[in-house]
Amino acid sequence: MLDKSEVQKQLDKFKASVIKDSRKNLTNLKKNSSKKLYSSLRGEVKVMPKSFSMDFFMADYGHYQDKGVSGVGPAGKDRFGNLKTVVKDGQYKFGTGSGPAGGLRRGLDKWMIRRKIAPRDEKGKFVSRKTLKFLIARSIFRHGIKPSLFFTKPFEKAFEKLPSELIDKFGLDALELFKMTIQQPKK
């Protein structure tokens, strides 16, 4: 039978594994340009005699990166004439902003600087990023953000490694534990 200290140890191990693998996924998926999401990942575990609480925290946009955002369409074609797909299975969807993905455009400027995306005219001089930001935002708005599952997959993988005694003792279910522990973005 698991005692309180053993439960704490197992849940701390679970938390550390989820955070470590989530950070690794962010880096591998190249979704770590500012390091903000990477640095914001953290968890808290508290074990009581007959229950426990566990919370995971991350920057709000991490939820959208993990679960995806459905695009509004139409699909359109890329610059090579290939049909682009529209993400329809994202857990989230775009709301109204000022124009196509108004809020999205505001975050693109720093992202473009970090990615060294600098538009130039035909003479090679730097030009304003305003139009390019609009076009990128419109593309994301139309096509969506594909779910990366950078957090979900490590969570499920670590859950499978939890001792069956712990799962039985608390009647844990992976999906319910996930919903209970992850702090959802504010609507």
Secondary structure, DSSP 8 states (H G I E B T S, - for coil): ---HHHHHHHHHHHHHHHHHHHHHHHHHTT--SSSHHHHH-EEEEEE-SS-EEEEEE--THHHHHHH-EE------B-TTS-B-------SEE----SSTTHHHHHHHHHHHHHTT---B-TTS-B--SHHHHHHHHHHHHHHEE----TTHHHHHHHHHTS-HHHHHHHT--HHHHHHHHB-----
